[in-house]
Amino acid sequence: MKKILAILILLASFGMAQEGSIPSKKELFLRARDALKTSLESGDTARAGQAIDYLKSNVEEGAPLTLFEEYLAEMEAGRFSEGIELYADMRRTILDSTFKPEWKRRISAEDPLTKYLYRNLSPFDSTKADSLHARVVPAEIGDEYKDLYRTLLFSELIINRVEGTYYGTRFSWISLYDTTNAEEFLKCARNFVEKYPQSAYTRIFKEQTIPFVEKHMQPLRDFRKDPLKHKYYTGGLGVFAGMWAGFFAGDFTDHFDTEMGSSLILEASLQFRRISLNAYANYGFINMPKDYEYRWGKYEDESLGLTLGFTAYDSRWLKAEPFVGVGVYDFSCTEGADESTVFLLGANADVRLLASKPNRIGGMSFALVARFKYMMQFGSFYEYLSPSVNYNKEKGWVDESLEIESGFANFQFALSLGLYLW
């Protein structure tokens, strides 16, 4: 009976009841929305409140009033406490992963009321957030409401739910999609936590929202201070060319004398996070037999290999990378020598002489790099000499075959200059 009386009073107050006709529920709801718009436009907050309460009490009966429309209408009608509480619950669904509201689906209506309520919300930026907050500053509500409202408004500027579809499956996630106002939000949130330790939103801000925003903001702060910091221990692609020098050790030196030739090393490097794969090719050692002569002259040995490196230290100027690997060493000293499989051990020290500034986190940088390489190659040498090529310096041609087998290690020190896409 009270509900019917309230409806009749509402309709009579706006002069919309027609004698001799009984309007349908749908028509009553639409009239109530028109009444709400007219009241808000004229500043009649009392009648606007009656229309809001009527629509709220009938949402389960099909009255069109979305949660966001309800929040906007409450704020327009000057019922700030109710509006802020509703807005806080809506934002909580985004900011609090443990919050599971039991809201039922509401019907929306695209009508003049909708356009009126949303008229000043787009674009929603910091200026709009400030103006919405300024509206509640003189209101007779507690400071906690006012501070919470400002904090939540700025949270909406930076954090929201993003939805996507993958092979027909819909999913969503919470994203910090804009960092422009993140520092202002952090300022408001920390102030709220300090002033209202018993608030439920203090727990949400302290345990979830502030850490979530800080996780994204700290790299941006670091980027402003040092644009290259985020690139350390990441990866890239580089090519190098340079010169090297070295020497042999082991039983091999009992049979051969070694000298340096043209000394060239070429290298390509591919790095992902701390792990790098390097391929190299070099030549330059000339090994000459001590007791017999190779009648075709002097030739430079060649070496190819792959190494797997680990970035142990990285900074703006220096990267240290120990590595292990495997390769082949091609002895060119005699006709009967085979290629030898070698095991590699060493380290690269890269000095970044120049590096371009990336325009954003994850942006590319080009670097000019000087690479100092220390590498040890371990293997075994085997050679078979037939009588036709076995010539001894003292004995001349020796009519017998000769086999030489010995272990060796060579030590190489290289300096290369490279271009690195970092």
KASULWO-V609078 format. One record per helix or strand of 3 or more residues. SS is the DSSP state (2 for helix, 1 for strand). FROM is the first residue (numbers start at 1). TO is the last residue. If there is no record, write none. Layout:
((SS	FROM	TO) (SS	FROM	TO))
//
This chain:
((2	2	13) (2	25	42) (2	45	57) (2	59	61) (2	67	76) (2	80	95) (2	112	117) (2	126	137) (2	143	158) (1	159	166) (1	169	176) (2	182	195) (2	200	225) (2	229	231) (1	235	249) (2	251	254) (1	256	272) (1	275	289) (1	302	314) (1	318	330) (1	339	355) (1	366	385) (1	402	421))
//
